[in-house]
Amino acid sequence: MNQIKHFINGEFVIGSTSKFFDKRSPVNNKVIAQVAEASQADVDTAVRAAHAALHGARLWLLRQGKRAEEARMISLTNNLCKK
């Protein structure tokens, strides 16, 4: 049986309750997977990890933008020196 875990902070983890519930097919009502239950603590952990990842992505994008701006300025300076 396929067990579906939570994906939190880059890892697949079982919830803190260590319990799973059955996921049934809407076609024939057969169990197609077991899904990890999430407690409030699991949700809080996932939200904190998502916020941290978003903050890290914003910083990365900001750095990339600064690098692009620096490259543009160097290019402009080189063009001016060639004239």
Buried (B, 14 or more C-beta within 10 A) or exposed (E): EEEEBBEBEEEEBBBBEEEBEEEEEEEEEEEBBBBBBBEEEBEEBBEEBEEEEEEEEEEEEEEEEEEEEEEEEEEEEEEEEEE
